[in-house]
């Protein structure tokens, strides 16, 4: 596979993720869209790292990005669960105040 195939796949993942972030009304679907965008960036890092024969910086940055994405997902899910407990919904449009 050439670098172009990886870049086209990454652009498709990014586009789908961006659509999910902009168009969806559910907080979990927005979170999934953000994860798709992060996966597109990680795919780019690995693809460019594969075609750079001198060093493995792309794979190293991708590993850090994966760890960071897992940590942010855990925090975001905890926030979504706490918002659901208080407001009984996870639709961002229906939550209009965060203070008591």
N, C-alpha and C positions, 0 to 999 in steps of 0.2 A: 504494500500500500504506500502511496506517496503522501507527502505532506499535505497536498491539496485535499485529499479525502478526509484527513483528520480535521482540517480547518473548516471544511463544509459541514461535517458532523457537529463540530463545536458551534458553528454559527447557527445551525438548526436548534441545538439545545438551548443556546442563549435566547433565540427568538421565542421559543416555546415558553421558557422561563419568564421572559419579559412580559409576554401576553398573560401568563398566569398571575403575575404580580399586579398588572394594571387592571385586568378585567374581572378577576374573581372577587367575590364578596365574603368568602370564608377565610378566616385567619390561617387555618391549617393549609389550605390551598395556596395562599400567598407564601407561606413558609416553604412549601414544596417548590414553588416557582423560584424562590431565592436559592434553594439548593440546586436547582437545575442550572441557574446562572453560575454558581460556584463550580459546579461540575464542568461546565463549558470552559471556564478559566483553567481549571486543573488539567483538562484534556489538552488545552493549548500549551501549558507548561511542559507536560510530558512529551507532546509531539515535537516541540522545538528542542527539548532536551535530547530526544532520540536522534535527531538529525544533526546535532552538534557533537562531533566525535571527540572533542578535546576534554570536555568535562561533563559532569552529571548534575549541574546546578538546577536544571529544570525538574529533575526527579526529586531533588532535595526540597525545592520550594513547593512542589506538589504534595510531598509528605506533610510539610508544615501546614499547608492549606487544608488538607484533609482533616488533620487533628483540630485545626481551628474551626472548621465547618461542623465537626461533631460536637465541639464544646458549645458553639453558638446555637446549634439545634436543641441541645439539652436545656439551655437557658430559655430559649424562646418557647419551648413546650411547657416549661414550668410557668412562664408568664401567662401563656394562653390558658393553662389550667386554673390559675388564680383568678384571671378575668372571668372565666366561665363560672367559677364558684360564686363570684360576687354578682354578676349581671345575668347569669343563666343564658348567655348567648356568646358566640364567638365571631359574630359578624362585626367587622370594624366600623361600619356605618351606623349601627344602632347604639354603639357605645359613645356617648357624646360628652361624658365627663369622667374624670379619673379621681376626683376628690369626693369625699363624703358630703 
